[in-house]
Amino acid sequence: APYPRTAEDTKQQLLEYYAMITHIDDEVGKIIQTLKDEGKYENTIIIYTADNGLALGQHGLFGKQCHYEHSIRVPFVIAGPGIPENELRDAYIYLMDIFPTLCEMMAIKVPESVEGKSFLGCIGDSQEKIREDLYFAYTDKIRSVKDKQFKLMEHVHNGVLTTQLFSVKDDPQELSNLAKNTAYAKDVDRLRVLMANYRDTWNE
């Protein structure tokens, strides 16, 4: 994409992105129809997910390495035997949690080396949670942590640290940085400690 970004290029990239989504939707439909045609649909667990997405102009960005919600969140749909239909869950999960979940669903022992957590309980109970917060890392540039109320992001560029604090509950578009507001100083401190704990535990 050109620098500075142009409205025309942004629209073109959005057009191409949505075209790819339409294509994927069509192809997934073919997979589901094949399962039905072969009599396997009712006995198949189907999971649809993806890598994190491109910013596509949001926050003036195009890449996928930022930690804003539009880029770190991924689609996740699961369907199959015993899975409630047309229901939503707001539980925090990582993609690495899929494998142990499938193991538990199929009564297979989860290998000790697996770091993810099964979220099978969340599927059956909308109130069950397996994680209270999430941690994100991108190379040596960005670290973030979020809970149900706030997200703290810290960026390092050319040796300069930039801190951002957003209320993911009240400001889901992440437009108002609260980091310099003294009323939220305790939240910044609390989340920095949590971020450091994740960093040291995960060596990331």
C-alpha positions in Angstrom: 0.0 0.0 0.0 1.3 3.5 -0.7 2.5 6.0 1.8 0.6 8.0 2.8 -2.4 5.7 2.6 -5.1 6.8 0.1 -8.8 6.3 0.3 -8.8 4.6 -3.1 -6.2 2.0 -2.1 -8.0 1.4 1.2 -11.3 0.8 -0.6 -9.6 -1.6 -3.0 -8.0 -3.6 -0.2 -11.4 -3.8 1.6 -13.0 -5.0 -1.6 -10.4 -7.7 -2.1 -10.6 -8.8 1.6 -14.4 -9.1 1.5 -14.2 -11.0 -1.8 -11.9 -13.5 -0.1 -14.3 -13.9 2.7 -17.1 -14.6 0.3 -14.9 -17.2 -1.5 -14.1 -18.9 1.8 -17.8 -18.9 2.7 -18.6 -20.6 -0.5 -15.9 -23.2 -0.1 -16.9 -24.0 3.5 -20.4 -24.5 2.2 -19.1 -27.2 -0.3 -17.3 -29.0 2.6 -20.5 -29.1 4.7 -22.6 -30.2 1.7 -20.1 -33.0 1.0 -20.3 -34.2 4.6 -24.1 -34.3 4.3 -24.0 -36.1 1.0 -21.7 -38.8 2.5 -23.8 -39.1 5.6 -21.1 -37.9 7.9 -22.4 -34.4 8.8 -24.3 -35.4 12.0 -21.2 -37.2 13.4 -18.6 -34.5 12.6 -17.2 -31.7 14.7 -16.6 -28.7 12.5 -14.4 -25.8 13.6 -14.0 -22.6 11.7 -11.2 -20.2 12.7 -8.4 -18.2 11.2 -5.2 -16.3 11.8 -5.5 -12.8 13.2 -6.7 -10.3 10.7 -5.4 -7.3 8.9 -6.2 -3.8 10.2 -7.5 -2.7 6.8 -7.2 1.0 7.6 -8.5 0.9 11.2 -6.3 3.1 13.4 -4.6 4.1 10.2 -2.9 0.7 9.9 -2.9 -2.2 7.4 -0.7 -4.8 9.0 -1.7 -7.6 11.4 1.0 -7.2 13.9 -0.7 -4.6 16.0 -2.6 -5.5 19.2 -5.8 -3.5 18.7 -9.0 -5.7 18.9 -9.6 -5.6 15.2 -6.3 -7.4 14.6 -5.8 -9.7 17.6 -9.3 -11.2 17.7 -10.0 -14.2 15.4 -13.3 -15.8 14.3 -14.1 -19.0 16.0 -17.2 -21.2 15.3 -17.6 -24.8 16.5 -20.5 -27.1 15.6 -21.3 -30.7 15.9 -22.8 -33.4 18.1 -23.6 -32.1 21.6 -22.7 -28.5 20.8 -25.4 -26.0 21.4 -26.7 -24.3 18.2 -26.8 -20.6 17.6 -25.3 -19.6 20.9 -22.5 -17.1 21.7 -19.8 -17.3 24.4 -17.6 -14.5 25.7 -15.0 -16.8 27.3 -11.3 -15.9 26.7 -9.6 -18.7 24.7 -6.4 -19.1 22.6 -6.2 -21.1 19.4 -3.8 -23.4 21.3 -6.8 -24.4 23.4 -8.5 -26.1 20.5 -6.4 -29.3 20.7 -7.0 -30.1 24.3 -10.7 -29.3 23.9 -11.0 -31.8 21.0 -9.1 -34.4 23.1 -11.6 -34.0 25.9 -14.6 -34.2 23.5 -13.3 -37.5 22.2 -12.1 -38.8 25.5 -8.5 -38.8 24.5 -5.8 -38.1 27.1 -4.2 -34.7 26.6 -0.4 -35.0 26.3 1.5 -33.4 29.2 3.4 -31.2 26.7 0.2 -29.4 25.7 0.1 -25.9 27.1 -3.5 -25.0 26.1 -6.6 -25.5 28.3 -9.8 -27.3 27.3 -12.8 -25.0 27.0 -15.3 -27.8 26.7 -17.0 -26.6 29.8 -17.5 -23.2 28.3 -19.3 -24.7 25.4 -21.9 -26.3 27.6 -22.1 -23.5 30.2 -22.2 -19.9 29.0 -21.1 -18.8 32.5 -18.0 -20.9 32.8 -14.7 -19.2 32.3 -11.2 -20.8 31.8 -9.2 -17.6 31.6 -9.6 -14.2 33.3 -7.2 -12.4 31.0 -5.1 -12.8 27.8 -1.5 -12.0 26.9 -0.1 -11.0 23.5 3.4 -10.6 22.2 4.9 -9.4 18.8 8.6 -9.8 18.4 10.4 -7.4 20.7 8.2 -4.5 19.8 4.8 -5.0 21.5 3.4 -6.6 24.6 -0.2 -6.5 25.7 -2.5 -7.9 28.3 -6.3 -7.6 28.7 -9.0 -8.5 31.1 -12.7 -8.0 30.8 -12.4 -4.3 31.5 -9.1 -3.0 30.2 -6.3 -3.7 27.8 -2.8 -2.4 28.4 -0.5 -2.1 25.3 3.2 -1.2 25.4 5.1 -0.5 22.2 8.9 0.1 21.8 10.0 1.9 18.7 13.5 3.4 18.3 14.0 3.0 22.0 10.9 5.0 22.9 8.2 3.3 25.0 4.6 4.2 24.3 1.8 3.0 26.7 -1.8 2.7 25.8 -4.7 1.8 28.1 -8.2 1.2 26.7 -11.4 0.2 28.3 -12.4 -2.8 26.1 -15.7 -2.8 27.8 -16.7 0.9 27.4 -14.5 1.8 24.4 -14.5 -1.3 22.1 -13.1 0.7 19.2 -10.1 1.7 21.3 -10.2 5.3 20.5 -9.6 6.9 23.9 -6.1 6.2 25.4 -6.5 6.3 29.2 -2.8 5.7 30.1 -2.0 9.3 31.0 -5.2 9.8 33.0 -4.1 9.6 36.7 -7.5 8.1 37.6 -6.4 4.9 35.9 -2.8 4.8 37.2 -3.6 1.8 39.5 -5.0 -0.1 36.5 -1.9 0.6 34.5 0.3 -0.6 37.4 -1.8 -3.7 38.0 -1.8 -4.7 34.3 2.0 -4.1 34.0 2.5 -6.6 36.8 0.3 -9.1 35.1 2.1 -8.5 31.8 5.5 -9.1 33.5 4.2 -12.3 35.1 3.1 -13.6 31.7 6.4 -12.5 30.1 8.4 -14.4 32.7 6.2 -17.5 32.7 6.0 -17.8 29.0 9.5 -16.5 28.2 7.9 -14.2 25.6 
